Amino acid sequence: MAEIYRARRWSVVGDEDVAIKRLLPVYNADEEFILMLTDEARITRLFDHPNIARVLEFGVYDEQYFLVMEFIDGQDLRAVLRRLEEHGRSLSLGQGLSVLERALRGLHAAHVQRDDGGRRLDVIHRDFTPSNIIIGYDGAVKLIDFGIAKDRMSRSRTRAGFIKGKIKYMSPEQTRSERLDHRSDIFAAGVVLYRCVTGRFPFEAKDDDTLIEAVRETSPAPPSFLSPLVDERFDAIVYR
């Protein structure tokens, strides 16, 4: 829905690199996508956590809607996993757990965020996946992209028959477009953990319809069956 630019931001306190996210021209006149971007700006402006990428500005210039965000010099977890697989390697258990634990700190901060009046926003990310977990070259771990996130005040609505998110990481409830709470994000985190430890997805299929059915109906193989690094106690954590 958007394109990303690296830019330079000048201010009295010093220059810094930033990331600019702007709607693609094809979506720039679509009210639904404009609402999604404005909802993202409204939700994320309150976040102040070391494991969430900061949103610095939101605006419209020359009829283009945009966000200015913290620039993170690094790679997303999906790219890291792919590169390791290309070389026949995988994350160590400690590395995988360290990255996910810090991403979960950011996710929890979003879940418990309150508005200016002290009321819970009830934020749901809805896209907690490796492509939205950035690992900085300095070791920082940041959760990004609240573009399809929901909270108590969200105005955008999912169109009938249209699923937002990546099916392999969705909870069964999300595949049905049901009303969600924070537990849907925790389900996605379990899938990410499974992927990091075993190198495989808990749910796989040849097409989206079969994959959706697998997410809803099947029980994945225990991680300990696929990896010698973990045992049944770890299985219980992932299944929970």
C-alpha positions in Angstrom: 0.0 0.0 0.0 3.0 2.3 0.4 6.5 3.0 -0.7 9.5 3.7 1.6 12.2 6.3 1.2 15.3 7.0 3.2 15.7 10.7 3.8 17.6 13.3 5.8 15.9 15.3 8.5 17.4 18.6 9.7 16.6 20.1 13.0 18.1 22.5 15.6 19.2 19.5 17.7 21.0 17.8 14.8 20.5 15.9 11.6 19.3 12.4 11.4 18.3 9.8 8.8 14.6 9.0 8.7 12.3 6.7 6.8 9.4 8.2 4.9 6.4 6.0 4.2 3.9 7.4 1.6 0.8 5.9 0.0 1.3 4.6 -3.6 -0.4 6.9 -6.1 -3.0 4.2 -6.9 -4.2 4.3 -3.2 -3.8 8.0 -2.5 -7.4 8.8 -3.4 -8.8 5.7 -1.7 -10.5 6.7 1.5 -10.0 3.3 3.1 -6.2 3.4 2.6 -6.0 7.0 3.8 -7.9 6.0 6.9 -5.5 3.1 7.5 -2.5 5.4 7.3 -4.1 8.1 9.5 -5.1 5.4 12.0 -1.5 4.1 12.0 -0.2 7.6 12.7 -2.8 8.2 15.5 -2.0 4.8 17.1 1.8 5.0 16.9 2.3 8.6 17.9 1.9 7.6 21.6 4.4 4.8 21.5 7.7 5.5 23.4 9.4 2.1 23.7 12.9 0.9 22.7 11.4 -2.1 20.8 8.9 -0.1 18.7 10.0 2.1 15.8 9.0 5.7 16.5 6.7 7.7 14.2 8.0 11.3 14.1 5.6 13.1 11.8 2.4 12.7 9.7 1.1 14.9 7.0 0.0 15.7 3.5 2.3 17.3 0.9 1.2 17.9 -2.7 -1.8 15.6 -2.1 0.5 12.8 -0.9 -0.2 11.3 2.5 3.0 10.3 4.4 4.6 9.2 7.7 8.1 10.1 8.8 9.5 7.3 11.0 12.6 6.4 12.8 15.2 5.0 10.4 16.7 1.6 11.6 19.9 0.5 10.0 19.5 -3.2 9.7 17.6 -6.1 8.2 14.2 -7.6 9.0 14.0 -11.1 10.6 12.6 -12.6 7.4 15.7 -11.5 5.4 18.0 -12.9 8.1 16.2 -16.3 8.1 16.3 -16.5 4.3 20.0 -15.6 4.1 20.8 -18.2 6.8 18.8 -20.9 4.9 20.6 -20.1 1.7 23.9 -21.0 3.5 22.4 -24.1 5.1 22.4 -22.5 8.5 19.8 -21.4 11.1 19.5 -19.1 14.1 20.8 -20.6 17.3 18.1 -21.1 19.9 19.5 -18.3 22.0 19.6 -15.9 19.1 16.0 -16.7 18.1 14.7 -16.4 21.6 16.6 -13.1 22.2 15.1 -11.5 19.1 11.6 -12.7 19.8 11.7 -11.7 23.4 12.6 -8.1 22.6 10.0 -7.9 19.8 7.4 -9.2 22.3 8.4 -6.4 24.7 7.4 -4.0 22.0 4.2 -5.9 21.2 3.2 -5.9 24.9 3.9 -2.2 25.2 1.5 -1.6 22.2 -1.1 -3.9 23.8 -1.2 -1.9 27.1 -0.8 1.6 25.6 -3.2 4.2 26.9 -4.5 7.3 25.2 -4.0 10.9 26.5 -6.9 10.4 28.8 -5.5 7.3 30.4 -7.8 4.8 28.7 -6.6 1.6 27.2 -6.3 1.7 23.4 -6.7 -2.1 23.0 -4.2 -2.1 20.1 -3.9 -5.3 18.0 -1.0 -5.3 15.5 -2.5 -8.0 13.3 0.7 -8.5 11.3 3.3 -9.7 13.9 5.6 -11.5 11.4 9.4 -11.7 10.7 9.1 -9.0 8.0 7.9 -6.5 10.7 10.7 -7.3 13.2 13.8 -5.3 12.4 17.2 -6.3 13.7 19.6 -3.3 13.7 23.3 -3.8 13.0 23.8 -2.3 16.4 21.8 -5.2 18.0 18.5 -3.3 18.5 15.3 -5.1 17.8 12.3 -3.0 16.7 8.7 -3.9 15.9 7.4 -1.9 12.9 4.4 -1.4 10.6 1.2 -0.8 12.4 -0.4 -0.3 9.0 -3.2 -2.8 9.5 -3.3 -2.5 13.3 -6.6 -2.0 15.1 -7.5 -0.2 18.3 -10.6 0.9 20.1 -10.9 4.1 17.9 -10.0 2.7 14.5 -12.2 4.0 11.7 -11.0 1.7 8.9 -12.9 -1.5 8.4 -11.9 -4.7 6.6 -13.9 -5.2 3.5 -16.1 -8.3 3.3 -14.2 -11.2 1.9 -10.9 -9.5 2.2 -8.3 -10.7 4.7 -5.6 -8.3 5.9 -2.3 -9.9 6.9 -0.1 -12.9 6.1 -2.0 -16.1 6.3 0.8 -18.3 7.5 1.0 -16.2 10.7 -2.7 -15.6 11.3 -4.8 -16.9 14.1 -7.9 -18.9 13.1 -10.1 -16.0 14.2 -8.2 -13.6 11.9 -8.7 -15.9 8.9 -12.4 -15.7 9.6 -12.4 -11.9 9.9 -13.8 -12.2 13.4 -13.5 -9.7 16.2 -10.0 -10.0 17.6 -8.1 -9.1 20.8 -4.4 -9.2 21.8 -4.4 -13.1 21.8 -4.4 -13.1 18.0 -1.0 -11.3 18.1 0.2 -13.9 20.6 -0.8 -16.7 18.3 1.2 -15.0 15.5 4.2 -14.8 17.9 3.9 -18.5 18.5 4.2 -19.1 14.8 7.3 -16.8 14.5 8.9 -18.7 17.4 8.1 -22.1 15.7 9.6 -20.8 12.5 12.8 -19.5 14.2 13.4 -22.7 16.1 12.5 -25.4 13.6 13.1 -23.6 10.3 9.6 -24.5 9.1 6.1 -23.2 9.3 3.6 -24.9 11.6 1.0 -24.6 8.8 1.9 -25.2 5.1 -0.2 -25.8 2.0 -0.1 -25.4 -1.8 -2.7 -22.6 -2.0 -4.3 -20.0 0.3 -7.6 -21.8 0.7 -6.0 -25.0 1.8 -3.6 -23.0 4.1 -6.5 -21.2 5.7 -8.1 -24.6 6.4 -4.9 -25.9 7.9 -4.6 -22.9 10.2 -8.2 -23.4 11.4 -8.2 -27.2 11.8 -4.8 -28.8 12.1 -2.4 -29.2 15.0 1.3 -28.7 14.0 4.0 -31.2 14.7 5.7 -30.5 18.0 8.9 -28.4 17.7 10.8 -31.0 19.6 10.0 -33.5 16.8 11.7 -31.2 14.3 14.6 -29.8 16.3 17.0 -31.5 18.7 17.5 -28.1 20.5 14.2 -28.2 22.4 12.2 -30.6 24.5 8.6 -31.1 25.5 8.6 -28.2 27.9 9.4 -25.9 25.0 6.6 -27.5 23.0 4.2 -26.5 25.8 5.3 -22.9 25.6 4.9 -22.8 21.8 1.5 -24.4 21.9 0.2 -22.1 24.5 
